[in-house]
Amino acid sequence: MPDTSLFTPVTLGSLTLPNRVVMAPLTRARTPDSVPGKLQQAYYGQRAGAGLIITEATNISPTARGYVYTPGIWTDAQEAGWKGVVEAVHAKGGNIALQLWHVGRVSHELVQPDGQPPVAPSALKGEGAKCFVEFEDGSAGQHPTSTPRALETDEIPGIVEDYRQAAVRARRAGFDMVEVHAANAYLLNQFLATGTNQRTDRYGGSIENRARFPLEVIDAVAEVVGPDRVGVRLTPFIELFGLTDEEPEAMALYLADELNRRGLAYLHFNEPNWAGGDITFPDGFREQMREHFTGGLIYCGNFNAESAQARLDENSADAIAFGRPFIANPDLPERFRLGAALNEPDHGTFYGGDETGYTDYPFLDNGHDRLG
């Protein structure tokens, strides 16, 4: 592929990326003790050629978890582990953002501290939703989620504070940016959507009320790291974990206006068909986002180099995020630039395990870089 805008610099907030090929957040379930280590240093260091790496979703607290073997950012050990990852990426000249995560109702008592139920805006179980748990015999696998309990109004500031403290640790660890995960039917998305938020207090009902908690979280994070180093991931129109929403477009436009007013670095949209199906953004949606939000716009979901460039050419996006292609191709931007063939990912090693299917995919020169 010839040199085109996909391989030119772009500025997102206070950070200038060397190219527009972003590594999407990818849960890989390879931190059994929730602390990133040398394996993660190697994995992320190998992929430092991305314009920006967005880390796998990272739990902000013990109660934020819905999947075992996923990393956290609430302890000193976790912070130190992530600092090692950041240093590995920076040593290769890369940029890296930490994605902050609370799963809300997409969890189970087996994952929660003291076997307590998970929390959500309302006590509504996600139909067909599954999380990832460790069973009594030490094995792990998918398990239907539990019925959550509804958060009390006076508990919500405590979760906002959890996000704030996670941002403090992210800043100390040296991350270039922080991404607030308000997508994929997890806690913040559950507050935004009509089907999962049936509250009657100041956090439910109108669009403004349903957006209140996510905006409080974003404000807390931005206060710590600066709004020009904060991005937000959104998934309007997505159908996942039983989440339904009668006002996805109106909410997305409201959030775009609010986040634009706050001067955030970027919005990151996951395409509605990311998890399968035929749902797409309605006609004109991307153009409206460009009108309502003057920061960077990133789109993610089943792109290749050509379709990514087409999105940039029409000026609806400033960068494109790639997930599964980055799993199998640590040097993905270079492969795109040269028009080289891509390695095929091994779906059987996506989640859990060791370096197999994680840091052992070959580079263009058929070599490996296990040290990151």
C-alpha positions, 0 to 999 in steps of 0.5 A: 500500500503506498504512503497515504494518510494512514501513515501520516502523523495526527494530533489527538489532544496534546499527543501527536501520533506518528501514524493513524493505525491504533491498536484497539483494546484487547482482553487477553486474560493473561494476568492470573494475579491481575498484575502485568509482568514481563509477558505484557512488557514483551507483548505491548513492546512488540506492538509499539509501532502503532500510532497509539496502543490502547491497553486491554480493559483494566479493572479500576477496583476488585468489584469492577471485575467480571473476568478472571485473569484480567489486569487491574490498576487499584494496587501498588503492585499493579501500578508498578506492573503497568509502569514496566509495560509503559517503559517497554513501549516508550523504549521502542518510541511508542505511545500507550493509553490505559483503558479504565473498566468497570463491568457492572452487571456483566459479572458473577458472585464467583468473581466478586469479593466475598461472593457479593452480587455485582452492581448495576444501575438497576437490578436487571440481569443481562439476558444471555450474558456470560462472564469468565470465572474460575471454578472450584476445581481451578479451571476457568470458563464462561458462566452466565452472569448473576442478577446484579443489585442496583447501586444506591445513590450514595454509592455512586460517588465512591465509584467515581473516586475509584476511577479518579484513583485509577487515573492517578495511578495511570499518571504515575505509571507514565501512560500517555493517555487514559481511555474511559470505557463507556462501551460494550454494555459495561457499567457506564454504558448500562447507565447510558442505555434506556434498557438497563437504566430504570432508575428514578433518582438523578441518575435515571430517566432523561438523557441528561440524567442517564449521562450524569454518572459517566460524565462525572467519571470523565470529569474526575479522570480529566481533572487528574490527567488533563482533558487533552489526554482523555479519550472515551470509547462508545458503542451506540447501537450495539447489541451485546450482553442483553443491553437495549437502548431506545435513544442511542443516537440522541445520547451519542449526540448529547455526549459528543456535545458535552465532551467537546465542551470539555475539550477531550482528546478523542472519541473512540467508536466501536462499530455496531457490527463488531460482535456480528450481525447486520447493524450499522450506524444510521446514515449521516451518523459519522458526519454528525459526530464530526459536526458535534465533536471537534477532537479526534475521532477513532473508529474500530471494527473489521477494518483492513488497510483499504477500508481504513484509508477510505474512512480517512479519505472521507474525513469521518475519522482521524485514526482507525483502531485494529484489534484481531489483526494486531493480535497476529501481526505485531508489526501491523503498520509496517505490513500495511505500509508495504502491502505485505501479507498478514498472519492469521490469528489463532482464535484458540489462543485469544484468551488465557495461556502463556506466550503461545499466541501472544508474543510468538507471532512472526514479524516480517523478517520471520523473526520474533522479539520476545523481549519486547 
